[in-house]
Amino acid sequence: MPVFRTDSAIGRAVRRMATSPTFRKVGPKVVPPMDRALNRLTRGRFIVSKFLVPSLVLTTTGQKSGLPRESPLACVPEDGGWYVVGSNFGREKHPSWTGNLIAHPKASVTFEGTVTEVDARLLPPEEKAERWNELVEVWPAYDDYVEASGRDLRVFHLTPVTASLTTSRASGTP
């Protein structure tokens, strides 16, 4: 559960900072590496973005390298899975994790200390439009990122493959 609400004074201040041109340049170099390190150190129980929005760490297969790639992301947990938005901090290009999911839709999610194998599905425009208000309710900066980037942000639904593949990272047992 997020500590701060996005409509609180702190939430609004973070949104202003997160959508500033300076942060769009610096943030991607600082926030994801810090969240990846904290995720490893806390065995999947903590990342900084969790203070403001529900968050997960998505592990994809690199479309060119074939290597695992970790991406800390805001999410909307729903429908037995998670919705994630390829905002890339409002920069011009789609984040690489979205291309990885298109090439290799099998991935894993670390959410609240639990690792779950998932199948990723890129939402078609109609379904994305139906979900957009809900996504923006969780992180209002998505609208700012659309405007700043000039892109149509990709949205994915991550669905658990089966309950039997879900494991607790903290205990290491199914």
PyMOL commands that set and color helices and strands:
alter all, ss='L'
color gray80, all
select helices_A, chain A and resi 9-18+21-41+48-51+88-90+96-103+125-138+141-149+163-165
alter helices_A, ss='H'
color red, helices_A
select strands_A, chain A and resi 55-61+68-74+76-78+81-86+106-111+114-122+154-160+167-168
alter strands_A, ss='S'
color yellow, strands_A
deselect
rebuild
show_as cartoon
